[in-house]
């Protein structure tokens, strides 16, 4: 198996962000507020690192099209669109949750935080599945622009 470097590194960072969110959730349940804050900012930094690598690769290299069987492409495409939608919602929720935490708007932070965490866990899980479908279970297709990779062609 010959795994591509940048997608492997970026997937590592998205998994790391989810692990840090889980640790941060555990810390806040134990009322370890300062540790929670540091770990959650680390989770945000890991997610930002993923995003920088992903956008850079998309701009400079392109995206890899699904290389699996033609009869699975429609299912992969629907799954990918679901993942992208979830990731976008999770990123916005994450930014808002971090902002409210840093601004000491703990009433709002506490309300949205658990939902943000769950969305982010599903984002990470579906992101790993996209990675596995593109590079592990099937050999990656051609590398092309993001629009062609999503819509085919």
C-alpha positions in Angstrom: 0.0 0.0 0.0 1.4 3.4 -1.0 -0.4 6.1 1.0 -0.1 9.7 -0.2 1.8 11.9 2.3 -0.4 15.0 2.5 -3.8 13.3 2.8 -2.4 11.0 5.4 -0.9 13.8 7.4 -4.1 15.9 7.2 -6.3 12.9 8.2 -4.0 12.4 11.2 -4.7 16.0 12.3 -8.5 15.7 12.0 -8.3 12.5 14.1 -6.1 14.3 16.6 -8.6 17.1 16.8 -11.4 14.7 17.6 -9.3 12.9 20.3 -8.4 16.2 21.9 -12.1 17.2 21.9 -12.9 13.9 23.7 -10.1 14.6 26.2 -11.4 18.2 26.7 -14.9 17.0 27.2 -13.6 14.6 29.9 -11.6 17.4 31.6 -14.6 19.8 31.8 -16.7 17.0 33.4 -14.0 16.8 36.1 -14.2 20.7 36.4 -10.6 21.1 35.2 -11.4 24.3 33.4 -7.8 25.5 32.5 -6.8 22.1 31.2 -10.1 21.9 29.3 -9.4 25.3 27.7 -5.8 24.3 26.7 -6.9 21.0 25.2 -9.8 22.5 23.3 -7.6 25.2 21.9 -5.2 22.4 20.9 -8.1 20.6 19.2 -8.9 23.8 17.3 -5.2 24.2 16.3 -5.2 20.5 15.0 -8.4 21.2 13.0 -6.9 24.4 11.6 -3.7 22.5 10.6 -5.9 19.9 8.8 -7.7 22.8 7.0 -4.5 24.5 5.9 -3.0 21.3 4.6 -6.3 20.4 2.8 -6.8 23.8 1.2 -3.1 24.0 0.2 -3.3 20.6 -1.4 -6.5 21.4 -3.1 -5.1 24.6 -4.6 -1.7 23.4 -5.6 -2.3 19.7 -6.3 -6.0 19.2 -6.7 -8.3 16.5 -5.2 -8.3 12.8 -5.8 -11.3 11.4 -7.6 -12.9 8.2 -6.3 -11.1 5.2 -7.9 -13.5 2.5 -6.8 -16.0 0.7 -8.9 -18.3 2.8 -11.0 -21.4 1.4 -9.4 -20.3 2.8 -6.0 -19.4 6.3 -7.2 -22.9 7.7 -6.6 -22.9 6.4 -3.0 -19.4 7.8 -2.5 -20.4 11.2 -3.9 -23.5 11.4 -1.6 -21.3 10.4 1.3 -18.7 13.0 0.4 -21.3 15.7 0.1 -22.7 14.7 3.5 -19.1 14.8 5.0 -18.4 18.2 3.5 -21.7 19.6 4.8 -21.0 18.2 8.2 -17.5 19.5 8.3 -18.6 23.0 7.3 -21.3 23.0 10.0 -18.8 21.6 12.5 -16.1 24.1 11.7 -18.6 27.1 12.1 -19.9 25.6 15.3 -16.4 25.0 16.6 -15.4 28.6 15.9 -18.5 29.9 17.6 -18.0 27.6 20.6 -14.4 28.5 21.0 -15.2 32.2 20.7 -17.9 32.1 23.3 -15.6 30.2 25.6 -12.8 32.7 25.2 -15.2 35.6 25.7 -16.5 34.0 28.9 -20.0 33.7 27.5 -20.3 30.4 29.3 -24.1 30.2 29.2 -23.9 30.0 25.3 -20.7 28.0 25.4 -22.2 25.3 27.6 -25.3 25.0 25.5 -23.6 24.6 22.1 -20.4 22.8 23.3 -21.8 19.3 23.6 -23.6 19.5 20.2 -20.4 20.9 18.6 -18.4 18.0 20.0 -20.8 15.4 18.6 -20.9 17.1 15.2 -17.1 17.1 15.2 -16.8 13.4 16.1 -19.0 12.6 13.2 -17.0 14.9 11.0 -13.8 13.1 12.0 -15.3 9.7 11.5 -16.7 10.5 8.1 -13.4 12.2 7.1 -11.5 9.0 8.0 -14.0 7.0 5.9 -13.4 9.3 2.9 -9.7 8.8 3.3 -10.1 5.0 3.5 -12.3 4.9 0.5 -10.0 7.1 -1.5 -6.6 5.6 -0.6 -6.9 2.4 1.3 -9.9 0.3 0.2 -9.5 1.4 -3.4 -6.7 2.9 -5.4 -7.2 6.6 -5.7 -8.5 7.9 -9.0 -6.9 10.7 -10.9 -6.1 14.0 -9.2 -8.1 16.9 -10.4 -9.9 20.0 -9.3 -12.3 19.8 -6.4 -15.3 20.4 -8.6 -14.4 17.5 -11.0 -13.6 15.2 -8.0 -17.1 15.8 -6.4 -19.2 16.0 -9.6 -17.2 13.5 -11.7 -15.8 14.0 -15.1 
